[in-house]
Each structure stands twice: as C-alpha cells, then as structure tokens.
Amino acid sequence: MTTDLTVSLDCRDMRHGWQRAGDTVLIKQAGQVRHFERKLECFRCGCVRVDEYKITRVALERIRSRYVYPEGYRVPGGLSVADARFKLFSQMDMGLRDVV
C-alpha cells in the first residue's frame, strides 16, 4: 500500500484510526499461555501495530508494540505533529464565514 502525504499527515495530526486486524495469537511459555499478541491496522494509512501483552492474575500489561509503516509514510528527518498540522492547514481549501 502506498500512502499519499495527506493521509499520513492526517494520521500524524489526529493519530491513527486503529481497528483489529486478524486473530489474537496466544503465546505459550513453559507450557502455559503467558502472553498474547494482537494486530491492529490504521483504516486511513494502513500502518500496522502489533501489541504484545503479558497475562497476570489481575491484569493485562502491554509489554511492547511494533509498527510496520506503509510505503511512503515515513518522512526523511521526521515530522512533528505541529509541522504536520501546519502543512495540512496550508493545503486546505477554505471558505470564509462571518460571525454575527
């Protein structure tokens, strides 16, 4: 999936719109299920996030997240949220409304 710049700017500005993608995978350790992994995908840009959770008797603890960015998402040198918002604003078609 190739991402156009406006979509990747939207995700930087508003954050990714995650939805579940695929099955939850249980991970056995020493013969018992101790962790699970779930996969999420952004409905706008296609970025994939894989979260791994530790299972305890009282809680689920997120241990790590890994990201797979679509082609064209990464910006050389990086791009701050503020810079992404300004770039989006400068590209918008706008109309003027008078407030009475």
Number of C-alpha atoms within 10 A of each C-alpha: 11 11 17 12 16 15 15 22 22 18 20 17 17 10 12 19 15 16 13 15 14 10 10 13 12 15 15 11 9 6 7 9 12 14 19 17 18 17 20 19 20 18 14 14 25 22 22 21 21 16 17 22 19 16 14 10 5 6 9 13 12 14 11 11 13 11 13 12 17 15 13 13 21 13 9 6 6 8 12 12 16 11 14 19 16 13 13 16 11 10 10 8 6 8 5 5 6 4 4 3
